[in-house]
Amino acid sequence: MTNTDPELFTALLRQVSRSFYPTFRVLPGPLRGPLSLGYLLARSADTIADTEIVPRERRLLLLRLFQDQLRRSEADPRTLQEIRGALAGPAAIPGEIALLDKLPQVLRAYHQTPTADRSRLQFVLLGLSEGMAQDLENFPGGTADSLRAFQTPDQLDQYIYHAAGIVGEFWTDTCYGHCRALHHWDLPAMQQAGIRFGKGLQLINVIRDAPRDLRHGRCYFPETWLHSAHLSPRDLLDPGNSDRFRPILVRLTSLALDYFEVGLDYVLAIPRREVRIRLACLWPLWIGLKTLRLLAQSGRVLDPAVRLRISRSEVYALFRISLACVCFNALLKGYTLTFRDEVEKALQESAAPFGRSGFSHP
């Protein structure tokens, strides 16, 4: 990043993202700048959209102001101060407040970024923030009393595209733009693969974060699917209905596995000598598969008291295995398929009373 203190951005990433930070550290130097900058700005927009101390209408306005800063040739200090002032309060998360305090420096780095990278960043950040605005409009209540659900699978598909599929597209474009070893790629095909990979990762968030989302008035499970399982959105507020929710869990997990099959092909399409880029893509794939296994095994996916995350020690174990096999396609594929089989086994055991026939993906 031009004219910036790398240590500042490293410190910010460490504060606001435990999951992305290792990926940031392993990325090649030319990619580290635009991808970490994109993450910090996306997290800033997410902070605006999710801050409950600010009314929904005000958050929508602040998101539009943030989008305007991305379109300008340079940021407006008064607007940035307005955003920072509106989000300050006792309920604010320290890491997010630190990020908002440094938003002028982060946006300065964005505006000083070379034209090609800035164009890619603008595309993904406007798309992500537009998805956040749509989320606030689709679910205006913010509490369990005003719970609302998507009507159709198409709405879910659009949501996971704007939340993460677009990130896979941006990631692909940025890697292609900075790495000559990737210029053999069929770029449109790899963009689509990156989108599907990102969608798979977002589906994990949809499942894992359901208890919290439901209590904030957001049900991302289409009502057509819920009706087929004889459920209403309000039924999902009762943790005791986790077993009745199983058919939906099976459906979403199976769809995520389909997306992750494309994710494996994506990793294998990266030349073996590009070890850092391979690792940066392999880690979310493997952590995603392990998380899916955990979700498939759990009988309490609707319980807000349960935090379903794989342990730090398991994450470190995956890192160690990846370092040993990242350059060997057969080993990499073998481990990935083993992790997929673990998810399939957990699905078969948990879904036995319901069966998997009759389910189709959107």
N, C-alpha and C positions, 0 to 999 in steps of 0.2 A: 504494500500500500504506500502511496506516495506521500512524503512529508508527514509521516506519522511515527509515533513511538510504538514499535512492535510489542514492547513489554506491557504497554497500556492495554492493547487488545488481547494479549495473552491473559492478563489479569482479569479482564472483563469476562472472557470466555470461561475461565475457571470458576468465576462466581455464579454465572447464570446457566451453565450447562455441564453436568457431570457426564452426560452421555456423548455429547459432541466433542468435548475437549480432547479425548485420546485420538479421535479422527483428525482433528485440527493439527495435533502434534506430529502425526505420521505423514501428513500430506506433503508432497514436494513443494519447495519454496514458491515457484510461480503460481501454484494453485491456492496456497495457504491464504494469500491476501484476499482475492475476490470471494472465495468460499466462506472464510471466517467473517468478512465484512457483511456478506449477505445474511449470515446467521444472526449477527448482532442487530442488524436493522430489522430483520423479521421478528426477532424477539422483542424489539422495541414496539413494533406494531402490535404484537400479541399482548404486551403489557397494557397498551392503551385499550384494546378490545376486552380484556378480562378483568380490569380493575373495577371491583364492585363498589368502591367508594364513590364512583362517578355514575350518574344516571345514564341509562342506555342512549338517550338522544344526544347527550353530551359526548359520549364515547364515539358515536357515529360521526359527529362533527370533528372531533379530534383526529379520527382516522382519515377523514377527507383532508384535513390540514396537513397531516403527515404525508399523504399521497402527493399533495401539492409541492412539498419540499423535495420530493424525488424528481419531480418534473422540472424544477427550477434549475438555473445554472449555478446558484449558490443558495444556501439556506438563509432563512430570515430569522435573526436572533430573537425578535419579539415573539414570533410564533413558537419557537422552541421553548422559550420561557413560559409561554402560555400552556403548552403541553406539560412541561415539568411541574408547573404550579398546580395544575388541575389534578395531577396524579399523586401529589404528596399527601401523606396522612399516616396515622398510626397503624393502619392495616397494611401499609405498603411493605413489600418484601425487600430486604436490604440490597440484595444483588440487583434487583430490577431498578431500584432507586439509583444505585451506582451507575447502572447503564444509562438511565435517563440523564443523570448529571453529566455524563460524557457524550451525550447525543450530539452536541455541536461538533466535537472532534470526529465522531464516527461519520456524520454527514459530510464533514469537510473532506474526509478521506474518500468518501463515495464520489463527491463532485470532482475530486482530483484524479480519480481512477481513469486509465486510458479508455478511449471512446468505446471500443468493442466490449470491454468488461462492464463498463457503465451501462451500456445498452442491455446486456444480458441481465445485469442486476435490476435495472428498472423493470424489465419484463417480469421477473419472478416476484419482485417486491410488490408491484402493483397488483399482480394476480393474487398473491397471498393476502394482501390487505383487503382486496375486494371480496375474497372469500370470507374473511373475518366480518366484514360489513354485512354480507348476506346472512351470516350466522346470527348476527344481532337482530336482523330484520325477520328471519324465520322463527326465532325463539325470543320474543320480546319480553316475556314475563320475568325470567330470572329466578323463579322459585318453583318448588314442587307443586304448589297450588295452581300454577299456570303452565303445567307440563304440556308440551306439544310434540308431536312426532312427525317425521317425514311421511309422506303419503305413498311414495313409490320408490323402487330401487334406483331409478334414474336420479332422484334427488340425492340419495346416498352416494352414487357414483360421482356426481358433480362435486359433492362435498369433499370426498377423499382426493379428487383431482386438485381442487383449489388448496387443500390443506397440505398435500405432500406429493401428489403426482407431478405437479408443476415444478417442484424442487428437483425431482429426478430428471426432468427435461432440462432445467437450468444446469444441473450438475454435468449432464452429458455434453451440452454445448460448451461449457467452460473447460472441461477436460479436453475436448476436441480442439478448442481454440489454443490451448497452451501446450499440448503434447503432440509433437510430430509423429510419435510412434503410433498414435491413434488415427492417423489420416487414412488408413486403409478401411476404416469403418464405413458402413452404409449409414450415414448420419441420420436420415429420417427413421430408419428401422431401429437404430439404437436410441433415438429420442423416445420412440414408442415403448421400447423396453424399459427405459429409465422411468417413464411415467408409470408403467405397471409395477415396477419395483417399488416406487414411492407409494403407490396405492396400497400395496401389501403391508408396508410398514404402518400406514395410517389406520388400516383396519385393526391392527393390534391395539392402537390407542382407543379406537371406538369401543372395543370390547373391554379393555382394562379400565378405562375411565368411566364406564357406564354408570356405576353407582353415584359418582360425583356429578356427572352431567345430568342425570335424571333429577337430582335434587336442585339443580339450577335451571330446571324447566326444559331441558334439551334431551330429546330421544331421537337418536340417529337411526334407529331400527325402523324400517318401513312398516307402516300399518298393515299393508297387504301380507307381509311375513308374520306379523304378530297375530293377525286374524287366523292364519292357517294353523297357528299353534294355540288357538283359543285364548289369546292374551290381549289385554289392552295396555296402553302405555303406563297407566297407573298401577297395573298389576306388578310392574317391574320395580316399583318402590318397596315391595315386600321381599326381603332377602330369602324368605321361605319359598319363593317361586323360582329359585335358581334351577331346580330340576325341570320345571315346566318350560323354562327358557332354553333348555338344552338343544332343541331343534334349531333355534336361531344361532346359538353358539356354534353348532356343527356347520351350519350353512356359511357363516362368516369365516370360520377357520379354514374350511375347505377352499373358499375363494382366495383367502390369503395364501394358502399353499400353492394354488395355481399361479398367483402373481410371483411367488418366490421361486417357482420353477423358471420363470423368465429371469428372475434376479440371478440365479445360478449361471444361466447362459450369458448374462451381462458381465459377470465377473470373469468368466472364462474367455470372453472376447477381448479382455485387456491383456496385452502382451505380457508374458511371464517376467520379462526384465523390468516391467513397470511395477515393482514390488509395492511401493508406497500406495499407488492408486488402487492396486488390487486389495491391499489390506483395508484401506479406507472404505471399500465397498463390501468386502467380505465380513467385516465385523458386524455391521447392522443386520446383514443376512443371517448370520449365525445367532446373534443375540435375539433376533426376531423369532427364529425357529424355536429356540429354547423357551422364550416367553410364551409362544403359542402352545407348547407342550404343557407348561405350567397352567395356563388358562384352561386347556382341555381337561386336565386332571382335576381341577378345582371343582368342588361342589358348592362354592360360595361366590360365584362371579358377580352376584348382585348385592353382596354385603359390603356396605361402605366402610366397615371396620377392618376389612381385609385388604392389604396392599400386596398385589400379585406382581412381584418383580423378582427376577433371578438374582441370586446373591452376588456380591462383589467378588467372592472367591471363584464362583463359576465363570464370571466374566473374565477374570484373569487367567483362568484355565483355558478358555477359548482363545485368548490372546497368545498363550504359549503354543497351543496346537497350531494356530494359524501361521506363526513364524516358521514352524517346521515344514509346513506343507504348501505354503502359498505359491511356490514356484513349480509345483508338481500337480498337473491337472488331474491326474487319476486320483491322487490322495485328496486333493481339495474337493473333487466331486464325490469321492467315497464318504468323507466325513459329512458333507452337506446332505447326502441322501440318507445317511444314518440318522442324522438329526431330524430329517423329514419323516423317516419311518417311526421315530419316537412319537412324533405328533400324531401320525396316522394310527398308531397303536392306542394312544390315549383317546383319540376320537372314537375308535371302534369299541373300546371298553365303556366309554361314557355314553355313547349313542346307541348301544345295543337295544334298549327298550323302544327306541323311536325308529331306528332304521335310517338309511341315508337315501333310499330311492325316492324319487319324486321331487327332490330338490334340484333346482336349476339356477345357475348364476345369472345375474343381470347382464 
